[in-house]
Every structure is written in C-alpha cells, then in structure tokens.
Amino acid sequence: MSSPFLSTTSRDIPIVPDRAALLFIDVQNFSCHPDGAEWATMTAQDMAQIRDPFLAQMRDHVIPRMQRLQTAARRAGIEVMYTTIESLTLDGRDRSLDYKISGFNVPKGSWDGKVLDQIAPQGDEIVLPKSSSSVFVSTHIDYLLRNLGVQQVIISGVLTDQCVESAIRDACDLGYLVTQVTDACATFGEARQAASINAIKGYCRQITTDALIAEWQG
C-alpha cells in the first residue's frame, strides 16, 4: 500500500481511520491494579507517595479517557491494539537484560500480564506481550502494522516517560506518523509527566482525548 504521507512536512495530520491503529501501552494488572506485582516490594511509604497517587490518577482521570478513546476508535474503524509486559517463559529467561536488572518478570499466562479489565480487548483485537521497554524491540509489531496497512499510530498508556516514550521514538524512526494522546498517558507524578510530554514533542503530534475524539467524529 502506498503512503499518502511520504511527502508530508508536518506531524499535525488528522487521523485517517483505515490507516491508523490505537495502541495501549502496558495498561495491565501488573502496573495499573492495586494488587499488581510491581508494587509487591514497595515500602508502605513508597506506596503512599508513589503507588496510591498514580493509581488514583489512573482511576479518576486516565482510564476513563482510555475507555472513551477505545470506544471512539472502534466506532471509527480504527485498529485497537495492546501491549503488556509479559515474558514468553515462566522464569523470564527471555527478558531483556534491562528487565532482568530491574527485576521485572511477568510470567507467561499470568494475571499480571492481562490487560486491565476496564479496557479489556474485544473480539480478535491484538495483544502483544513484550519483554523490553519498547514494543518495537521485543515484538513483531512493525511487521503487523505494515500488514494491516497502518501508517499512523496513536499512543496511550504507561509509563509516559518510559515505555510510552520508547514506543514513540521507535515508531517515528520506523516511518510512522505518531499521535500521542497526552492526557491518556500517565507516570509517577506531575513533574515527570510534564517533563516527558515536553521532551518527546519533537517526535510526534500531541493532542488531548477530547480533541482527538472530536476529530474522528468530524
């Protein structure tokens, strides 16, 4: 499929539904549920200062926006996809060195590796387990997107300044036009969120949930 975007000199191009995919990054039990394993080794103080504000922000603001994006994308005929941190093995021997050093192992088939119930996949929507920060490094998502005819990637997820940023940079370098839904991404604290949004803006179009849905609805 030839691209209508090859000669563009701007990232600010409206979404063409049959050329686009909405990708949710790591919105899963491991890191977005109060019982997720990411919090298992946290001290009570860190839970109060890091986990609890993050989960409250997700519950009250970010997840409802994700739900609206998901519904609007399905109605518009936009491919909806998901990535989760999950090893291909039980002991995580296939993980990246960085994940091994960080102590991240979400065993194959585990509850922690499932997409959060609030935005659960429907039908045959694609879920890609990954074992590195970037979905473009440890999965075959580039191959899939090209087979699907996708040239615009819309990104929502967590953490904004880690796996979301990694996906944006790699997608950009691989030739996709990337749209980041800024208020449907989250990390630990407002300062980190603001710094990430500012740092990554040179790689993508940035837009809010309301503005993007209004664009799709014409």
Buried (B, 14 or more C-beta within 10 A) or exposed (E): EEBEBEEEEEBEBBBEBBBBBBBBBBBBBBBBBEEBBBBEEEEEEEEEBBBEEBBEBBEEBBBBBBBBBBEBBBEBEBBBBBBBBBBBEEEBEEBBEEBEEEEBBBBBEBBBBBBBEBBEBEEEBBBBBBBBBBBBBBBEBBEBBBEBEBBBBBBBBBBBBBBBBBBBBBBBEBEBBBBBBBBBBBBBBEEBBBBBBEEBBEBBBBBEBEEBBEBBEE
